[in-house]
């Protein structure tokens, strides 16, 4: 409508000017005879002059329109940012002034190299009602190499005052940022699901906290931990070094500090070993902003970690994970009521050696380099039975391979050799291309499908 109105105005001005010119030409020098050719010449000159002026007028109107549209966009963006600020819970203590507006983080283009020694990777700690959160915070502060590169943001749910008081001490003394999930309402669930209400609240908290990280603080990536995790001395080094690989390989969607089969005796003594994994491990993990923009709008109402393991979200993407865990959990009590803690989680080995990952070439973790090497390594390993593994009759060999073809075969071997035997969306824990790697009695074992394996069976759950 605005463009049509502009055209009508210009055409009207043009016609009025020509009518006026014609009148002046006809009435000019009435006593003198003017030839028709002279009148046409004058008219042509006047028309050219008018067209030139109209062109200038149109250009001015076009600039005015562009300025108006630019101002409208700017006002709309300011309104969005003000709304985001209103959605952020108050930050307590001296850190409050840093959260009054989104932190402006430079946006990296796809062609820009990533400097592992300068990238900003905030730590988001998900907290609730554990006063022992101080144990996790003390370790983060102990091993953190730079407050500027690794700012710590504690997001608290539950409204637990004693825990809030503990966190607040770190706000004052260590400039940690403390934000609070504002929606503490009970989630209405039918009777059979009421026992899972804690998982619903955790999913709600994760969504809110990650929105703050990426939409309010405007970070380009985040390392997520929970309030019951211990960390290794090279925790920050590990994530700083793997971040450039995460950003440059589209087949990757996370880096995790966790190995689900990372019990003592089931991992080698080589803390520098890193792998690709089809299984999303969690428990200390890093993701990019672009992934949150993809999955955040459809975030689930409960069981968020299993939801991420589904193929609809994973889309064949994988994570990097270590041989020896860079996190371990001391949280026996929680929404899972200690499930698997005594049997499994408390036996996880936490790395205690510092590995200078940022000084190593980790390009071998990229898909084009890793897949040919991994496939050759696994399927050139001698194939044996599980009985031969357990008997030790092949101890002279560096590594052994046990083949499975069915879900039941995998579960049977896994139970006999002591590794996790469950599946999530068809994927065994820590598996890559169907292969699960671990140590048994000091020997590397590959529990692997046949070499012609193509994809996971989603019915294996």
C-alpha positions in Angstrom: 0.0 0.0 0.0 2.8 2.4 0.9 4.5 1.8 -2.5 1.2 2.3 -4.5 0.6 5.6 -2.6 4.1 6.8 -3.5 3.5 6.1 -7.2 0.2 8.0 -7.2 1.8 11.0 -5.6 4.7 11.1 -8.1 2.4 10.7 -11.1 0.0 13.5 -9.9 3.0 15.9 -9.5 4.3 15.0 -12.9 0.9 15.6 -14.7 0.3 18.9 -12.8 3.7 20.2 -13.8 3.2 19.3 -17.5 -0.2 21.0 -17.6 1.2 24.1 -16.0 4.1 24.1 -18.5 1.8 23.8 -21.4 -0.3 26.7 -20.2 2.8 28.9 -19.8 4.0 28.0 -23.3 0.7 28.7 -24.9 0.3 32.1 -23.1 3.9 33.1 -23.4 4.5 36.2 -25.7 0.9 36.4 -27.0 1.8 39.0 -29.6 4.5 36.8 -31.1 3.9 33.8 -33.3 5.8 30.7 -32.0 6.3 27.7 -34.3 5.1 24.3 -33.3 8.6 23.0 -33.4 9.8 25.6 -30.9 7.0 24.6 -28.5 8.0 21.0 -28.7 11.6 21.8 -28.0 10.7 23.8 -24.9 8.3 21.1 -23.8 11.0 18.4 -24.2 13.5 20.4 -22.2 11.0 21.0 -19.4 10.1 17.3 -19.3 13.8 16.3 -19.0 14.2 18.7 -16.2 11.1 17.5 -14.4 12.2 13.8 -14.8 15.6 14.6 -13.3 13.9 16.3 -10.3 11.4 13.4 -9.9 14.3 10.9 -9.9 15.9 12.8 -7.1 12.6 12.9 -5.2 12.1 9.2 -5.6 15.6 8.5 -4.3 15.0 10.6 -1.2 11.7 8.8 -0.6 13.5 5.5 -1.0 16.1 6.4 1.6 13.4 7.7 4.0 11.6 4.3 3.7 14.8 2.3 4.3 15.5 4.4 7.4 12.0 3.9 8.7 12.2 0.1 8.2 15.7 0.0 9.9 14.3 1.9 12.9 11.3 -0.5 13.1 13.6 -3.5 13.1 15.8 -1.9 15.8 12.8 -1.2 18.0 11.6 -4.8 17.6 15.0 -6.2 18.5 15.1 -3.9 21.6 11.6 -5.1 22.6 12.8 -8.8 22.3 15.8 -8.1 24.5 13.7 -6.3 27.1 11.4 -9.3 27.2 14.3 -11.7 27.6 15.6 -9.5 30.5 12.2 -9.8 32.2 12.2 -13.5 31.9 15.5 -13.9 33.7 15.4 -14.5 37.5 17.2 -11.9 39.6 20.9 -12.5 40.1 21.9 -12.2 43.7 24.8 -10.3 45.1 27.6 -8.3 43.4 27.2 -10.2 40.1 23.8 -8.7 39.5 25.1 -5.8 37.3 26.5 -8.3 34.9 23.2 -9.7 33.9 21.1 -6.6 33.3 21.6 -7.1 29.5 22.7 -10.0 27.3 26.5 -10.5 27.2 27.6 -9.8 23.6 29.8 -12.6 22.4 31.5 -12.3 19.0 29.8 -14.6 16.4 32.2 -16.9 14.6 31.8 -17.5 10.9 32.3 -21.0 9.5 35.6 -20.0 7.9 37.2 -18.6 11.0 39.6 -21.0 12.8 38.9 -21.7 16.5 41.6 -20.9 19.0 41.5 -23.5 21.7 43.4 -21.2 24.0 41.1 -18.2 23.9 37.5 -19.5 23.3 35.0 -18.6 26.0 33.3 -21.7 27.4 31.0 -21.0 30.3 30.2 -23.7 32.9 26.5 -24.1 33.6 25.9 -25.9 36.9 22.4 -27.3 37.3 21.6 -27.1 41.1 18.7 -27.8 43.3 18.7 -28.7 47.0 22.2 -30.1 47.7 24.2 -28.0 50.1 27.1 -30.2 49.0 27.1 -28.1 45.8 30.2 -26.5 47.5 32.2 -29.7 46.8 31.6 -29.3 43.0 32.2 -25.5 43.1 35.4 -25.9 45.0 36.8 -28.3 42.4 35.7 -26.1 39.5 37.5 -23.2 41.1 40.5 -25.3 41.9 41.1 -26.5 38.4 39.8 -23.5 36.4 42.7 -21.9 34.5 40.9 -18.6 33.6 37.8 -16.9 35.1 37.4 -15.0 31.8 37.5 -18.0 29.6 35.5 -20.2 31.9 32.8 -18.2 33.7 30.7 -20.2 36.1 26.9 -19.8 36.1 24.9 -21.7 38.7 21.3 -22.2 37.9 19.2 -23.2 40.9 15.8 -24.8 40.9 13.7 -26.0 43.9 13.9 -22.7 45.9 16.0 -24.4 48.6 17.2 -21.6 50.9 20.1 -23.4 52.5 21.6 -24.3 49.1 21.0 -20.8 47.9 23.0 -19.5 50.9 25.9 -21.8 50.1 26.0 -20.6 46.4 25.7 -17.0 47.5 29.0 -17.2 49.3 30.7 -18.0 46.1 28.9 -15.1 44.3 30.5 -12.8 46.9 34.0 -14.3 47.0 34.5 -15.7 43.6 32.2 -13.7 41.3 30.2 -16.8 40.3 26.8 -15.9 38.7 23.8 -17.3 40.5 20.5 -17.4 38.7 17.2 -19.0 39.9 14.6 -20.8 37.9 11.4 -18.8 38.6 8.7 -21.4 38.0 8.5 -23.5 41.1 5.0 -24.7 40.6 4.0 -28.3 40.9 3.5 -30.1 37.6 0.1 -31.7 37.2 0.4 -35.4 36.3 -2.0 -38.3 36.3 -1.5 -40.8 39.2 0.7 -43.3 37.3 3.2 -40.6 36.4 3.3 -38.7 39.7 6.4 -40.7 40.8 8.3 -39.2 37.9 7.5 -35.6 38.7 11.2 -34.9 39.6 12.2 -35.8 36.0 9.6 -33.3 34.7 11.0 -30.6 36.9 14.6 -31.4 35.8 13.6 -31.1 32.1 11.8 -27.8 32.8 14.9 -26.5 34.6 17.3 -27.5 31.8 15.2 -25.8 29.2 15.0 -22.5 31.2 18.7 -22.6 32.1 19.9 -23.3 28.6 17.7 -20.5 27.2 19.4 -18.1 29.6 22.9 -19.3 28.4 22.1 -18.9 24.7 19.4 -16.2 24.6 20.2 -14.0 27.5 24.0 -14.4 28.1 24.4 -15.0 24.4 27.2 -17.5 24.6 28.2 -19.6 21.6 28.7 -22.9 23.5 28.3 -24.2 27.1 29.7 -27.0 29.3 26.9 -28.5 31.4 27.6 -30.1 34.8 25.4 -30.9 37.8 25.8 -30.2 41.5 27.0 -33.7 42.4 30.0 -34.1 40.1 33.7 -34.3 40.8 36.0 -33.3 38.0 39.5 -34.2 36.9 42.5 -31.9 36.9 42.4 -31.6 33.1 38.6 -31.1 32.9 38.9 -27.6 31.4 41.8 -28.6 29.2 39.8 -31.4 27.7 36.9 -29.3 26.7 39.0 -26.4 25.4 40.9 -28.8 23.1 37.9 -30.7 21.8 35.8 -27.5 21.1 37.5 -26.8 17.7 36.8 -30.4 16.6 33.1 -30.1 17.7 32.7 -26.9 15.6 34.5 -28.2 12.5 32.9 -31.7 12.1 29.2 -31.6 11.3 28.9 -35.3 12.3 29.6 -34.3 16.0 27.0 -32.8 18.3 28.5 -33.0 21.7 31.6 -33.7 23.7 31.2 -35.6 27.0 33.4 -36.2 30.0 31.8 -39.5 30.7 32.4 -43.2 29.8 29.4 -45.4 30.9 31.8 -48.4 31.1 34.4 -46.4 32.9 34.7 -48.5 36.1 38.2 -49.1 37.6 39.7 -52.2 35.9 37.5 -51.7 32.8 39.6 -48.9 31.3 43.2 -48.7 30.3 45.9 -46.6 32.0 46.0 -44.3 29.0 44.2 -41.1 29.9 44.9 -39.5 26.6 42.7 -41.9 24.7 39.5 -40.3 23.2 36.8 -41.9 21.1 33.7 -41.2 19.0 30.5 -42.6 20.4 27.0 -42.9 18.9 25.6 -43.0 22.5 24.9 -39.7 24.2 26.7 -40.0 27.6 25.8 -36.7 29.4 27.2 -36.2 32.9 29.5 -33.3 32.1 29.1 -32.4 28.4 29.5 -29.6 25.9 27.1 -28.4 23.2 27.1 -25.5 20.7 24.5 -22.7 20.4 23.4 -23.9 17.0 22.3 -27.3 18.5 20.2 -25.6 21.1 18.5 -23.4 18.5 17.6 -26.7 16.8 16.4 -28.8 19.8 15.4 -26.1 22.3 12.0 -25.3 20.7 11.0 -29.0 20.9 12.6 -29.8 24.2 10.7 -32.6 26.0 8.7 -32.3 29.2 10.6 -35.2 30.9 13.5 -37.7 30.5 15.4 -35.2 28.4 18.6 -37.4 28.2 16.8 -40.4 26.7 14.9 -38.0 24.4 18.3 -36.8 23.0 19.4 -40.4 22.4 16.4 -41.0 20.0 17.2 -40.9 16.4 14.8 -38.1 15.7 17.2 -35.8 17.7 20.5 -37.5 17.2 20.2 -37.8 13.4 23.3 -40.0 13.1 25.4 -37.5 15.0 27.9 -38.6 17.6 29.8 -37.4 20.6 33.4 -37.5 21.7 34.1 -39.3 24.9 37.2 -40.3 26.9 38.7 -43.6 27.9 38.9 -42.5 31.5 36.1 -40.3 32.8 36.7 -36.6 33.5 33.7 -36.5 35.9 32.4 -38.8 38.5 29.2 -38.5 40.6 28.9 -38.5 44.4 25.1 -37.9 44.3 23.8 -41.2 45.7 20.4 -39.6 46.5 18.4 -37.8 43.8 15.3 -38.2 41.7 16.6 -41.7 40.6 16.6 -42.7 44.3 20.2 -44.1 44.0 19.4 -46.3 41.0 22.6 -48.0 39.8 24.7 -45.9 42.2 25.9 -48.7 44.5 26.2 -51.2 41.7 27.8 -49.0 39.1 28.2 -45.2 39.5 30.3 -45.2 42.6 32.9 -47.5 40.9 33.5 -45.1 38.0 37.2 -44.2 37.8 38.0 -40.5 37.7 41.1 -39.4 35.8 43.8 -38.0 38.1 46.5 -37.2 35.6 46.7 -33.9 33.6 46.8 -34.4 29.8 47.8 -31.4 27.8 45.1 -31.9 25.1 45.5 -28.4 23.7 49.0 -29.3 22.6 47.9 -32.5 20.8 46.6 -33.0 17.3 43.1 -34.2 17.8 42.1 -34.2 14.1 42.1 -38.0 14.2 38.6 -37.6 15.9 37.1 -36.2 12.7 34.9 -38.7 10.9 36.9 -38.9 7.7 40.0 -39.8 9.7 38.5 -41.9 12.5 36.2 -44.3 10.6 38.7 -46.0 8.4 41.2 -46.4 11.2 38.6 -47.6 13.7 37.0 -50.1 11.3 40.4 -51.6 10.4 41.5 -51.8 14.0 38.4 -53.6 15.2 38.0 -56.1 12.4 41.7 -56.9 12.1 41.6 -58.0 15.8 41.3 -61.8 16.2 37.8 -63.1 16.8 37.2 -65.3 19.8 34.4 -66.6 22.0 33.4 -65.1 25.3 34.5 -68.3 27.0 38.0 -67.8 25.5 38.1 -64.2 26.8 37.1 -65.3 30.3 39.5 -68.2 30.4 42.5 -66.1 29.6 43.7 -68.6 27.0 44.4 -65.7 24.6 46.2 -63.4 27.0 49.2 -63.2 24.8 47.2 -61.1 22.3 46.9 -57.3 22.8 43.2 -57.2 21.9 40.3 -59.6 21.2 37.0 -59.3 19.3 33.7 -61.0 20.3 31.0 -61.0 17.7 27.2 -60.6 18.4 24.4 -60.7 15.9 21.3 -60.4 18.1 20.2 -58.3 21.1 20.1 -61.3 23.3 23.7 -62.3 22.4 24.9 -58.8 23.2 23.2 -58.7 26.6 24.5 -62.2 27.5 28.1 -61.3 26.7 27.8 -57.9 28.3 26.6 -59.4 31.6 29.3 -62.1 31.6 32.0 -59.5 31.0 30.6 -56.9 33.4 29.7 -54.0 31.1 26.4 -52.1 30.8 24.0 -54.3 28.8 21.1 -51.9 28.0 20.2 -50.0 24.8 18.8 -46.6 24.2 17.1 -46.2 20.8 18.9 -49.3 19.7 22.4 -48.1 20.7 24.5 -49.9 23.3 26.3 -47.6 25.8 29.5 -46.1 24.5 29.1 -47.9 21.2 30.4 -46.6 17.9 29.2 -48.3 14.7 27.8 -51.0 17.0 31.2 -51.7 18.6 31.6 -51.5 22.4 35.3 -51.1 23.5 36.5 -51.9 27.1 39.1 -53.6 29.2 38.7 -57.1 30.7 41.4 -58.5 32.9 43.9 -56.1 31.4 43.1 -56.9 27.8 41.3 -54.8 25.2 38.0 -56.3 24.1 35.8 -55.3 21.2 32.2 -56.5 21.4 31.3 -56.0 17.8 28.6 -56.8 15.2 29.7 -58.4 11.9 31.9 -56.3 9.6 29.0 -55.7 7.2 27.0 -53.8 9.9 25.0 -50.9 8.5 22.8 -49.4 11.1 21.2 -49.8 14.6 18.0 -51.7 15.1 15.6 -49.2 16.9 13.6 -52.1 18.3 16.6 -53.0 20.5 15.5 -51.1 23.6 
